[in-house]
Amino acid sequence: MNRAHLIPLSIVGLWLLVTSVAGFSVDADTPCKRLALAKAAGICSKDYSPCSCTEQNVNCNQVPVCDIARMFNTMTWHDLNSIEITISPTETEPIPDDFLGYARVNGSVSLVCTENSYLQVSENAFRASMESILTVSIRGCNLEKLNYAFMSKMKKLSDFFIFQSSEFLSFKGLPSHSNFKMLSITGSSGFAALDSTPVELAGLKSLYLNDNQLTDSEASALIKTLATTSVNSLTDFRLNDNKLTRVPDFLLSIPNLADLHLKNNAITSLSANSLAFRGPISISLGKNQIKSVRPGAFGSLRTLGTFGLISLNLNKFNRLDSNAFQTLLEGMVIAGEGSLELGETPIVCDCNIAWLLRDNRHLLKHVLYGKCAGDAGDFADVEPERFNHCPAA
């Protein structure tokens, strides 16, 4: 090779060296490189107008359903992280089959209604995403016309949230596979006409029915519908901020229940065996109207389970009867764990409580925030001699 040929080669080599040192690459303008740079800048892979998009999270705010379907059906196969669709109150068309065309949602689908408009979804609306959607949420919708069958084939769906919605008629069509773990209905209303026929939810672990102003009968119908087939899988049940006047009977039939939340209801009494769980379980009953805790409310010595935190804060009872609480606290001593919370529930410290403050002070380590009414002294600060005049247990 003569010197005339070496000069161009040397120039090429020098250019490669310089671009490499400067952090550039000869393939800097490839489609993969452009896509990576676009993702880093939050730019989406396609134009989703009239919807908006950030980092493959698409938001369609009151865009007519037919326009959304038309836009997606012009696109080739691609992935989305999530999609949120806010339905206009004037919308009359249901979300149709193959609504997103070939777009596959790998995360969440959120369906939002305005002015409590009806939500209608065709069974195969999200056909391309049946094996990739993980979460579905519905907010602010009238559900009178909704068929949940559009979710039945979502094989990886794990969580379903309903917020601030109304007119619940049936839950038929919810996925029955074992991946479906959590159902939450909060801030909603209109359960009086619910079909309480049980739906198959054999893998459900968490059921949240908070802040729905449920009466005892409405709660019973919801529990029958959603928990009857889930008794062996449920571990976390929440019924906070409703209008319950008693602990629902069905709860005792859930053998693996570990967390039960019944805060801020209107429960007035804990009857015998109403909380006779075999455990281990923690129960929150704070901010109710409990005026009496009957003997054996937590079960007898023969049936007593293992209890963790039992919260009775902000209630109306003022006595700790030994036949209601002693067995419970002794069970905590045996287990080496567990606490009874009595915050802002002052107890009359007369001879009725001598069993605890004089005769069984070793149980006090399992009582939190216990105070005597009147002088508001902490249980731990009350001298046993205060009860010398009381008869022996």
MIKELO-790741 format. One record per residue (C-alpha): residue in one letter; x, y, z. Coordinates in pm, whole numbers, padded with zeros to 5 digits. Layout:
// MIKELO-790741
a  X  Y  Z
...
//
This chain:
// MIKELO-790741
m  00000  00000  00000
n  00143  00339  -00100
r  00146  00654  00112
a  -00141  00807  -00088
h  -00377  00534  00041
l  -00262  00566  00403
i  -00357  00933  00437
p  -00742  00884  00408
l  -00728  00581  00641
s  -00538  00781  00900
i  -00798  01056  00885
v  -01081  00804  00941
g  -00895  00650  01235
l  -00836  00990  01390
w  -01208  01078  01353
l  -01312  00754  01525
l  -01068  00820  01810
v  -01194  01176  01862
t  -01566  01082  01858
s  -01502  00796  02100
v  -01313  01017  02346
a  -01580  01287  02321
g  -01851  01036  02419
f  -02007  01012  02074
s  -02077  00700  01875
v  -02099  00634  01507
d  -02450  00490  01569
a  -02575  00787  01772
d  -02864  00843  01536
t  -03008  00491  01534
p  -03380  00438  01622
c  -03285  00265  01951
k  -03067  00558  02051
r  -03337  00809  01965
l  -03594  00612  02166
a  -03365  00596  02469
l  -03304  00971  02452
a  -03676  01037  02414
k  -03758  00827  02721
a  -03493  01009  02923
a  -03654  01339  02828
g  -04006  01215  02912
i  -04108  01218  02547
c  -04353  00950  02436
s  -04294  00716  02146
k  -04600  00833  01952
d  -04830  01131  01912
y  -05139  01060  02125
s  -05331  01377  02039
p  -05601  01467  02143
c  -05478  01289  02456
s  -05160  01384  02641
c  -04864  01164  02727
t  -04562  01166  02957
e  -04315  00877  02971
q  -04567  00641  02808
n  -04839  00738  03060
v  -05137  00847  02849
n  -05412  01077  02982
c  -05736  01128  02786
n  -05936  01399  02962
q  -06299  01412  02839
v  -06198  01313  02487
p  -06488  01140  02308
v  -06455  00763  02329
c  -06482  00727  01951
d  -06192  00972  01900
i  -05969  00779  02141
a  -06047  00451  01967
r  -05985  00605  01625
m  -05647  00743  01734
f  -05523  00413  01878
n  -05644  00211  01584
t  -05409  00400  01351
m  -05106  00283  01550
t  -04892  -00028  01531
w  -04814  -00252  01829
h  -04643  -00073  02121
d  -04635  -00057  02502
l  -04786  00189  02748
n  -04708  00218  03117
s  -05058  00337  03206
i  -05367  00505  03071
e  -05620  00731  03246
i  -05950  00804  03074
t  -06179  01075  03212
i  -06521  01028  03058
s  -06727  01332  02965
p  -07072  01364  03130
t  -07220  01389  02778
e  -07064  01060  02662
t  -07325  00807  02551
e  -07106  00540  02393
p  -06955  00253  02595
i  -06581  00196  02578
p  -06575  -00042  02277
d  -06395  -00367  02204
d  -06025  -00329  02116
f  -06041  00027  02240
l  -05663  00068  02245
g  -05596  -00118  01922
y  -05257  -00288  01947
a  -05135  -00078  02240
r  -05049  -00294  02542
v  -05083  -00150  02895
n  -04820  -00296  03126
g  -04933  -00122  03446
s  -05256  00051  03539
v  -05587  00147  03380
s  -05780  00431  03543
l  -06139  00511  03444
v  -06272  00841  03580
c  -06624  00981  03544
t  -06742  01340  03576
e  -07073  01440  03733
n  -07138  01078  03834
s  -07188  00975  03471
y  -07252  00614  03372
l  -06956  00387  03310
q  -06995  00123  03038
v  -06710  -00098  02919
s  -06730  -00369  02652
e  -06600  -00713  02746
n  -06297  -00701  02513
a  -06215  -00332  02549
f  -05858  -00405  02660
r  -05803  -00725  02463
a  -05436  -00653  02378
s  -05355  -00602  02748
m  -05530  -00902  02903
e  -05198  -01052  03013
s  -05024  -00733  03124
i  -05262  -00504  03320
l  -05180  -00510  03691
t  -05417  -00251  03842
v  -05759  -00112  03754
s  -05922  00185  03925
i  -06263  00348  03883
r  -06349  00689  04027
g  -06664  00898  04046
c  -06885  00674  03831
n  -07244  00554  03832
l  -07198  00177  03805
e  -07558  00082  03738
k  -07477  -00020  03378
l  -07129  -00161  03434
n  -07047  -00523  03358
y  -06716  -00624  03521
a  -06661  -00891  03255
f  -06407  -00661  03088
m  -06175  -00754  03376
s  -06244  -01126  03392
k  -05962  -01224  03153
m  -05696  -00990  03293
k  -05467  -01270  03401
k  -05218  -01062  03603
l  -05462  -00817  03760
s  -05379  -00796  04130
d  -05550  -00478  04259
f  -05888  -00320  04189
f  -05986  00016  04341
i  -06326  00187  04332
f  -06347  00543  04466
q  -06642  00778  04514
s  -06878  00578  04296
s  -07245  00479  04326
e  -07527  00240  04232
f  -07373  -00102  04289
l  -07597  -00371  04142
s  -07368  -00670  04090
f  -07002  -00773  04096
k  -07036  -01049  03837
g  -06739  -01070  03605
l  -06460  -00993  03853
p  -06150  -01208  03789
s  -06152  -01538  03974
h  -05783  -01626  03932
s  -05538  -01646  04223
n  -05339  -01336  04117
f  -05631  -01110  04211
k  -05536  -01018  04569
m  -05690  -00683  04663
l  -06031  -00517  04625
s  -06091  -00171  04770
i  -06422  00021  04763
t  -06404  00358  04941
g  -06608  00676  04965
s  -06894  00519  04770
s  -07272  00474  04808
g  -07579  00304  04666
f  -07555  -00056  04785
a  -07924  -00110  04870
a  -08004  -00291  04543
l  -07689  -00505  04535
d  -07726  -00865  04420
s  -07558  -01048  04708
t  -07495  -01367  04508
p  -07134  -01466  04591
v  -06876  -01408  04321
e  -06571  -01633  04285
l  -06269  -01456  04440
a  -06073  -01749  04575
g  -05738  -01569  04595
l  -05850  -01242  04756
k  -05629  -01143  05050
s  -05729  -00781  05125
l  -06083  -00641  05122
y  -06122  -00271  05203
l  -06474  -00129  05242
n  -06389  00198  05414
d  -06588  00522  05426
n  -06898  00397  05245
q  -07147  00479  05526
l  -07254  00115  05521
t  -07540  00006  05745
d  -07533  -00339  05907
s  -07754  -00485  05632
e  -07555  -00326  05347
a  -07228  -00447  05497
s  -07373  -00796  05533
a  -07474  -00805  05165
l  -07133  -00680  05050
i  -06950  -00928  05269
k  -07166  -01214  05144
t  -07098  -01116  04784
l  -06724  -01056  04808
a  -06599  -01272  05095
t  -06799  -01594  05088
t  -06560  -01765  04845
s  -06254  -01594  04998
v  -06276  -01718  05357
n  -05955  -01919  05333
s  -05747  -01652  05161
l  -05852  -01326  05333
t  -05603  -01188  05583
d  -05681  -00813  05590
f  -06039  -00680  05624
r  -06121  -00311  05670
l  -06460  -00156  05743
n  -06356  00180  05886
d  -06577  00492  05874
n  -06915  00328  05822
k  -07241  00304  06022
l  -07205  -00042  06171
t  -07375  -00092  06507
r  -07226  -00436  06568
v  -06939  -00656  06459
p  -07052  -00849  06146
d  -07107  -01215  06235
f  -06947  -01348  05917
l  -06602  -01223  06017
l  -06559  -01506  06268
s  -06573  -01759  05983
i  -06253  -01621  05824
p  -05984  -01852  05971
n  -05670  -01667  05859
l  -05780  -01310  05927
a  -05480  -01124  06071
d  -05591  -00759  06059
l  -05945  -00637  06125
h  -06022  -00264  06114
l  -06358  -00135  06239
k  -06265  00221  06340
n  -06512  00508  06348
n  -06838  00316  06334
a  -07138  00320  06568
i  -07077  -00010  06748
t  -07228  00018  07097
s  -07148  -00319  07256
l  -06912  -00613  07222
s  -07125  -00917  07295
a  -07003  -01257  07412
n  -06784  -01426  07148
s  -06828  -01137  06902
l  -06445  -01120  06875
a  -06366  -01484  06950
f  -06103  -01519  06678
r  -05844  -01795  06699
g  -05571  -01561  06573
p  -05310  -01446  06550
i  -05504  -01126  06486
s  -05496  -00751  06555
i  -05825  -00561  06585
s  -05890  -00188  06564
l  -06215  -00065  06723
g  -06115  00292  06801
k  -06363  00580  06788
n  -06682  00377  06818
q  -06965  00414  07070
i  -06882  00104  07275
k  -07045  00134  07618
s  -07004  -00225  07733
v  -06769  -00515  07674
r  -06956  -00829  07772
p  -06797  -01131  07944
g  -06628  -01358  07692
a  -06628  -01096  07415
f  -06284  -01221  07306
g  -06369  -01585  07368
s  -06324  -01814  07666
l  -06000  -01958  07799
r  -06079  -02273  07603
t  -06133  -02092  07271
l  -05906  -01788  07312
g  -05680  -01722  07017
t  -05363  -01514  06985
f  -05424  -01141  06981
g  -05183  -00869  06875
l  -05284  -00506  06911
i  -05643  -00460  07032
s  -05731  -00091  06995
l  -06028  00037  07196
n  -05928  00402  07196
l  -06193  00677  07211
n  -06486  00465  07328
k  -06759  00508  07591
f  -06712  00219  07836
n  -06556  00298  08174
r  -06512  -00043  08333
l  -06259  -00320  08278
d  -06437  -00628  08403
s  -06211  -00921  08476
n  -06446  -01166  08303
a  -06409  -00963  07982
f  -06038  -00870  07983
q  -05837  -01089  08219
t  -05827  -01395  07996
l  -05733  -01174  07699
l  -05438  -01018  07884
e  -05322  -01351  08025
g  -05318  -01488  07672
m  -05087  -01201  07573
v  -04854  -01286  07861
i  -04839  -01647  07749
a  -04775  -01543  07387
g  -04512  -01289  07496
e  -04669  -01022  07276
g  -04982  -00817  07223
s  -05129  -00497  07367
l  -05465  -00356  07473
e  -05495  00015  07383
l  -05726  00233  07596
g  -05630  00584  07486
e  -05887  00848  07585
t  -06117  00585  07735
p  -06093  00670  08108
i  -06173  00379  08341
v  -06335  00409  08683
c  -06065  00287  08921
d  -06279  00142  09199
c  -06284  -00209  09344
n  -06398  -00338  09005
i  -06044  -00297  08871
a  -05858  -00430  09176
w  -05811  -00756  08985
l  -05569  -00569  08756
l  -05414  -00281  08953
r  -05370  -00479  09278
d  -05377  -00852  09206
n  -05230  -00889  08854
r  -04998  -00598  08797
h  -04780  -00815  08574
l  -05054  -00778  08312
l  -05006  -00401  08295
k  -04716  -00429  08051
h  -04976  -00534  07796
v  -05206  -00234  07861
l  -05127  00090  07674
y  -05255  00438  07769
g  -05470  00309  08056
k  -05590  00595  08276
c  -05821  00630  08574
a  -06123  00858  08530
g  -06137  01173  08737
d  -05776  01219  08847
a  -05665  01075  08509
g  -05375  00893  08669
d  -05194  00632  08461
f  -05263  00273  08561
a  -04893  00216  08628
d  -04886  00506  08876
v  -05177  00381  09088
e  -05055  00226  09412
p  -05191  -00122  09489
e  -05266  -00005  09846
r  -05544  00209  09702
f  -05750  -00111  09686
n  -05674  -00255  10032
h  -06035  -00210  10133
c  -06159  -00410  09835
p  -06248  -00778  09882
a  -06014  -01041  09748
a  -06091  -01170  09402
//
